[in-house]
Amino acid sequence: MTNDTFRLGMILPKKNIKLAVHRNYLKRIIRNLSIDVFAESKVSLVVVSKKRIIDFKKDKLRREIKTLFLNLIKKLNEKNNCIFS
């Protein structure tokens, strides 16, 4: 199978994020930020929540997710000789 576009998968278990409102908000934020960051790339990304989110502050979560995506791009650029711009 060829990967011609960006693909995104999310695993946000109820065990880690209790309220459906919070899970849906995170899915929306992850989807929007990932499309902004990875729109032109041919990559598949799976986001998994492994730790429980205790302090659900929207601004802080948005910043942390964006930082994670930017760090991921930096690591992929180092590994693959600048495939992202």
BELCOR-V334403 format. One line per field, one symbol per residue. phi: phi as a letter, one per 20 degrees, with the letter a starting at -180 (. if undefined). A space follows every 50 residues. Layout:
phi=???
This chain:
phi=.edecfccccccfffecfefgfffffffffffffffedgeedcdcddced dfeededgfffffffffffffffffffffdlmedd
